[in-house]
């Protein structure tokens, strides 16, 4: 399996820099086995069945991009920081310019928030902030901006609208530096309408990291090392999903993050167990899905691990056809783009 097998040509005009409004007006490519149809997210009320269980990632995106200054004598220099993940002591972060920062230096982001460079490597650094807990959260919300994906940030700066647009309506647990973007298509009226139909919901938490945007650099994709992200499946969540499987309902993760987490928490017999740990599961063609019956997901970057994941679910030839159709029909791609609902043929 070569990296080039997962490449495709995407017109730049199809990269979305703003989401559809309202959220449920986004287009939805429905793929049921070999059948492809063009729908809207609002049509999910007619597509999902009573007894289906949607698995939602309730992580909350932090305003993880910070602009500050560091001072040496009279000289003041600007610094841009992107938080990557919390550590036992401080945060791992990227910095521009990294090479000009020294251990022990203080970076000031606002009157309320500053951090000391506790450690530094060739690629990133560790920051020790002067605030913790709710005080840190409040100061970060004031000083930070949303960490838009690089393909959007290259086209425009983040603004106040992104604080709403780049957050799901069921975000509860802070810790992500990227959004579970398939979930951005849901609003409260759609969730209520689905519940009234008999569709059920289970929330899990996976804090999406910046590693989700890292390119695959090896030609033999089976040798790629996946980045790790922290996730949690509670005992109640595991029980709900197992009950749906026993009753013959479909378990449908909303987004690849929810899918990767529940697949990590399931055993070889497809039984889900409580889980609280990092996961670096890498799903590519040949993988046997343990609990996932279908997937709602946006359209992914060429040569990405997520292209490999959806190819594992639907089959490589079908994904090629799905993406060819999406491009021909002008679907909008990536984090703020349109969505798809991928329903593979049931196992023989």
C-alpha positions as CSV (number, residue, x, y, z in Angstrom):
1,X,0.0,0.0,0.0
2,X,1.6,3.2,-1.2
3,X,1.0,6.7,-0.1
4,X,0.4,7.8,-3.7
5,X,-2.6,5.4,-3.8
6,X,-4.4,7.9,-1.5
7,X,-3.6,11.0,-3.6
8,X,-6.1,13.0,-5.7
9,X,-6.3,16.4,-7.4
10,X,-8.5,18.9,-5.5
11,X,-9.3,22.3,-7.1
12,X,-8.3,24.9,-4.5
13,X,-11.6,26.6,-5.0
14,X,-13.3,23.7,-3.2
15,X,-11.5,24.3,0.1
16,X,-14.0,25.9,2.4
17,X,-12.9,28.9,4.5
18,X,-16.3,29.5,6.1
19,X,-19.1,27.0,7.0
20,X,-22.5,26.7,5.6
21,X,-25.2,28.7,7.4
22,X,-27.3,27.4,8.9
23,X,-25.2,24.4,9.8
24,X,-27.7,21.9,8.6
25,X,-27.9,23.4,5.1
26,X,-24.5,21.9,4.3
27,X,-24.5,19.3,1.5
28,X,-24.4,15.6,2.4
29,X,-23.1,12.9,0.1
30,X,-24.9,9.7,1.0
31,X,-23.0,6.6,0.0
32,X,-24.8,3.3,0.7
33,X,-22.6,0.6,-0.7
34,X,-22.2,1.5,-4.4
35,X,-25.1,3.9,-4.4
36,X,-24.4,7.7,-4.2
37,X,-26.9,10.4,-3.7
38,X,-26.7,14.1,-3.1
39,X,-28.6,15.3,0.0
40,X,-28.4,17.9,2.7
41,X,-27.5,17.5,6.4
42,X,-31.1,18.4,7.2
43,X,-32.1,15.2,5.4
44,X,-30.6,13.1,8.2
45,X,-34.0,13.1,9.8
46,X,-35.2,10.9,6.9
47,X,-32.0,8.8,6.6
48,X,-31.3,7.7,10.2
49,X,-33.6,5.0,11.7
50,X,-35.2,4.6,15.1
51,X,-32.7,2.6,17.2
52,X,-29.6,4.1,15.4
53,X,-27.0,5.4,17.9
54,X,-24.9,8.4,17.0
55,X,-21.6,8.6,18.8
56,X,-20.6,12.3,19.4
57,X,-17.3,13.6,20.4
58,X,-18.0,16.3,23.1
59,X,-14.4,17.7,23.2
60,X,-14.2,21.5,23.4
61,X,-11.7,23.4,21.3
62,X,-9.5,25.8,23.1
63,X,-8.6,29.2,21.7
64,X,-5.1,27.7,21.4
65,X,-3.3,30.3,19.2
66,X,-1.7,33.1,21.2
67,X,0.1,36.3,20.3
68,X,2.5,37.7,22.8
69,X,5.8,39.5,23.4
70,X,9.1,38.7,25.1
71,X,11.4,41.4,26.4
72,X,15.2,41.5,26.7
73,X,16.3,44.8,28.2
74,X,14.7,47.5,26.0
75,X,14.2,45.1,23.1
76,X,10.6,43.7,22.7
77,X,9.9,40.9,20.2
78,X,6.6,39.4,19.0
79,X,6.0,35.7,19.6
80,X,3.2,33.5,18.2
81,X,2.3,30.4,20.2
82,X,0.1,27.4,19.3
83,X,-0.7,25.1,22.2
84,X,-0.5,21.4,21.3
85,X,-1.3,19.4,24.4
86,X,-1.4,19.7,28.2
87,X,1.4,18.0,30.1
88,X,1.7,17.1,33.8
89,X,3.5,20.5,34.2
90,X,2.6,23.1,31.6
91,X,1.8,22.8,27.9
92,X,3.6,21.6,24.9
93,X,3.5,24.2,22.2
94,X,4.8,25.4,18.9
95,X,6.4,28.8,18.7
96,X,7.3,31.4,16.0
97,X,10.2,32.2,16.1
98,X,11.2,29.1,18.1
99,X,15.0,29.5,17.8
100,X,15.0,33.0,19.3
101,X,13.4,31.9,22.5
102,X,15.4,30.7,25.5
103,X,14.6,28.6,28.5
104,X,13.5,30.8,31.4
105,X,12.2,33.6,29.3
106,X,8.8,35.0,30.0
107,X,6.2,35.5,27.3
108,X,3.4,37.9,28.1
109,X,0.1,37.5,26.2
110,X,-2.2,39.9,28.1
111,X,-2.4,41.7,31.4
112,X,-3.7,38.5,33.0
113,X,-1.8,35.8,31.2
114,X,1.9,35.0,30.8
115,X,4.1,31.9,30.6
116,X,7.7,30.9,31.2
117,X,9.6,28.8,28.7
118,X,10.3,25.7,30.9
119,X,12.0,23.6,28.3
120,X,12.8,23.7,24.6
121,X,13.6,21.2,21.8
122,X,14.4,21.5,18.1
123,X,10.7,21.4,17.2
124,X,8.6,22.7,20.2
125,X,8.8,23.9,23.7
126,X,7.1,23.5,27.1
127,X,5.3,26.5,28.6
128,X,4.6,26.9,32.3
129,X,1.6,29.4,32.6
130,X,1.2,31.7,35.6
131,X,-2.5,30.6,36.0
132,X,-4.2,27.2,36.3
133,X,-7.7,25.8,36.4
134,X,-10.6,28.1,35.8
135,X,-8.4,31.2,36.0
136,X,-6.3,29.9,33.1
137,X,-9.4,29.0,31.1
138,X,-10.8,32.4,31.5
139,X,-7.6,34.2,30.6
140,X,-7.0,32.0,27.6
141,X,-10.5,32.6,26.3
142,X,-9.8,36.3,26.6
143,X,-6.3,36.3,24.9
144,X,-6.4,33.4,22.5
145,X,-7.9,32.8,19.1
146,X,-9.2,29.7,17.5
147,X,-6.5,27.5,16.0
148,X,-7.9,27.2,12.5
149,X,-6.4,24.4,10.3
150,X,-3.4,25.5,8.2
151,X,-5.3,25.3,4.9
152,X,-7.7,27.9,6.3
153,X,-5.2,30.0,8.2
154,X,-3.2,30.4,5.0
155,X,-6.2,32.1,3.4
156,X,-7.5,34.3,6.3
157,X,-7.0,35.0,10.0
158,X,-9.3,33.6,12.7
159,X,-11.9,36.0,13.9
160,X,-14.7,36.2,16.5
161,X,-17.1,34.3,14.3
162,X,-14.8,31.3,14.4
163,X,-15.3,31.0,18.2
164,X,-18.8,29.8,17.3
165,X,-18.3,28.3,13.9
166,X,-15.3,26.1,15.0
167,X,-17.1,24.7,18.1
168,X,-19.8,22.0,18.2
169,X,-23.1,22.7,20.0
170,X,-22.4,19.8,22.4
171,X,-18.8,20.8,23.3
172,X,-18.3,20.2,27.0
173,X,-14.8,19.2,28.0
174,X,-11.9,21.5,27.1
175,X,-8.7,20.1,25.7
176,X,-8.8,20.0,21.9
177,X,-6.8,22.2,19.6
178,X,-8.7,21.1,16.5
179,X,-12.5,20.5,16.1
180,X,-14.2,17.2,15.4
181,X,-15.5,18.8,12.3
182,X,-18.2,16.4,11.1
183,X,-20.0,17.4,14.3
184,X,-20.1,21.1,13.3
185,X,-23.0,20.3,11.0
186,X,-25.4,19.6,13.9
187,X,-27.6,22.2,15.6
188,X,-30.0,21.9,18.5
189,X,-33.2,21.7,16.4
190,X,-31.7,18.8,14.3
191,X,-30.6,16.9,17.5
192,X,-34.1,17.3,19.0
193,X,-35.8,16.1,15.8
194,X,-33.6,13.1,15.6
195,X,-34.2,12.2,19.2
196,X,-38.0,12.6,18.6
197,X,-37.6,10.0,15.8
198,X,-36.0,7.5,18.1
199,X,-32.3,8.1,17.2
200,X,-30.2,7.8,20.3
201,X,-26.9,9.6,21.2
202,X,-23.9,8.6,23.2
203,X,-21.1,11.2,24.0
204,X,-17.5,10.3,24.2
205,X,-14.4,12.5,24.6
206,X,-11.3,12.6,22.4
207,X,-9.2,15.7,22.6
208,X,-8.2,16.3,19.0
209,X,-4.6,17.3,18.6
210,X,-2.6,19.3,16.1
211,X,-1.1,16.0,14.9
212,X,-4.3,15.4,13.0
213,X,-2.9,17.8,10.3
214,X,0.6,16.2,10.2
215,X,1.4,14.8,6.7
216,X,2.3,11.1,6.2
217,X,5.9,11.1,5.1
218,X,6.5,7.4,4.4
219,X,5.7,5.8,1.0
220,X,4.8,2.5,2.6
221,X,1.8,3.6,4.6
222,X,1.8,0.6,6.9
223,X,5.0,1.9,8.5
224,X,3.5,5.3,9.5
225,X,3.5,6.1,13.2
226,X,0.2,7.6,14.2
227,X,0.1,10.6,16.7
228,X,-1.5,9.9,20.1
229,X,-4.6,11.7,21.5
230,X,-6.3,11.3,24.8
231,X,-9.7,9.9,24.9
232,X,-12.4,8.6,27.3
233,X,-15.3,6.3,27.0
234,X,-17.3,6.1,30.2
235,X,-18.9,2.9,31.5
236,X,-22.3,4.4,30.8
237,X,-21.3,5.2,27.2
238,X,-19.9,1.7,26.7
239,X,-23.1,0.1,28.0
240,X,-25.3,2.2,25.7
241,X,-23.3,1.3,22.6
242,X,-23.2,-2.4,23.6
243,X,-27.0,-2.4,24.1
244,X,-27.5,-0.9,20.7
245,X,-25.4,-3.6,19.1
246,X,-27.3,-6.3,20.9
247,X,-30.6,-4.9,19.8
248,X,-29.5,-4.8,16.2
249,X,-29.2,-1.0,15.9
250,X,-26.5,0.7,14.0
251,X,-23.6,2.4,15.7
252,X,-22.7,5.5,13.7
253,X,-19.8,7.7,14.9
254,X,-20.0,11.3,13.9
255,X,-16.5,12.0,12.8
256,X,-13.3,10.0,12.5
257,X,-12.2,11.0,16.1
258,X,-15.3,9.3,17.6
259,X,-14.7,6.3,15.4
260,X,-11.1,5.9,16.3
261,X,-11.9,6.2,20.0
262,X,-14.7,3.5,20.1
263,X,-12.6,1.2,17.9
264,X,-9.8,1.6,20.5
265,X,-12.1,0.8,23.3
266,X,-13.7,-2.3,21.7
267,X,-12.3,-5.8,22.1
268,X,-11.9,-8.4,19.3
269,X,-15.5,-9.6,19.8
270,X,-16.9,-6.1,19.3
271,X,-17.7,-5.4,22.9
272,X,-17.0,-1.9,24.1
273,X,-15.3,-1.4,27.5
274,X,-14.7,1.8,29.5
275,X,-11.6,3.5,28.3
276,X,-9.4,6.4,29.5
277,X,-6.0,6.6,27.8
278,X,-4.1,7.8,24.8
279,X,-4.9,6.2,21.5
280,X,-2.7,6.0,18.5
281,X,-4.8,3.6,16.5
282,X,-4.1,3.7,12.8
283,X,-6.9,2.4,10.5
284,X,-6.0,1.6,6.9
285,X,-7.4,-0.9,4.3
286,X,-7.4,-4.4,5.8
287,X,-8.6,-3.2,9.2
288,X,-11.6,-5.2,10.6
289,X,-14.1,-2.7,12.2
290,X,-15.2,-4.0,15.6
291,X,-18.2,-1.8,16.4
292,X,-18.7,0.9,13.7
293,X,-21.5,0.3,11.2
294,X,-21.4,3.6,9.3
295,X,-19.6,7.0,9.6
296,X,-20.6,10.6,9.1
297,X,-17.5,12.6,8.1
298,X,-16.3,15.5,6.1
299,X,-14.0,15.2,3.0
300,X,-10.4,14.7,3.8
301,X,-7.0,15.8,2.6
302,X,-5.2,13.9,-0.1
303,X,-2.6,11.4,1.2
304,X,-3.9,11.7,4.8
305,X,-4.4,9.0,7.4
306,X,-8.1,9.9,7.2
307,X,-8.3,9.0,3.5
308,X,-6.9,5.6,4.5
309,X,-9.5,5.3,7.3
310,X,-12.5,5.9,5.0
311,X,-10.9,3.6,2.4
312,X,-10.8,0.9,5.0
313,X,-14.5,1.4,5.8
314,X,-15.9,1.6,2.2
315,X,-13.1,0.0,0.1
316,X,-10.6,1.9,-2.0
317,X,-12.5,1.8,-5.3
318,X,-15.7,3.1,-3.7
319,X,-13.9,5.9,-2.0
320,X,-12.2,6.9,-5.3
321,X,-15.7,7.0,-6.9
322,X,-17.2,9.0,-3.9
323,X,-14.4,11.6,-4.0
324,X,-14.6,11.8,-7.8
325,X,-18.3,12.5,-7.5
326,X,-17.8,15.0,-4.8
327,X,-15.3,17.0,-6.8
328,X,-17.4,16.9,-10.0
329,X,-20.4,18.1,-8.1
330,X,-18.6,20.9,-6.3
331,X,-18.8,19.7,-2.7
332,X,-16.8,21.9,-0.3
333,X,-13.9,20.2,1.4
334,X,-12.1,19.9,4.7
335,X,-13.0,21.3,8.2
336,X,-15.6,23.9,7.2
337,X,-16.8,22.0,4.2
338,X,-19.7,19.7,3.4
339,X,-20.2,16.2,4.8
340,X,-20.8,12.6,3.8
341,X,-22.5,9.6,5.4
342,X,-20.7,6.4,4.5
343,X,-22.6,3.2,4.9
344,X,-20.7,0.1,3.9
345,X,-22.4,-3.1,2.9
346,X,-23.1,-5.2,5.9
347,X,-20.6,-8.1,6.6
348,X,-21.4,-11.2,4.6
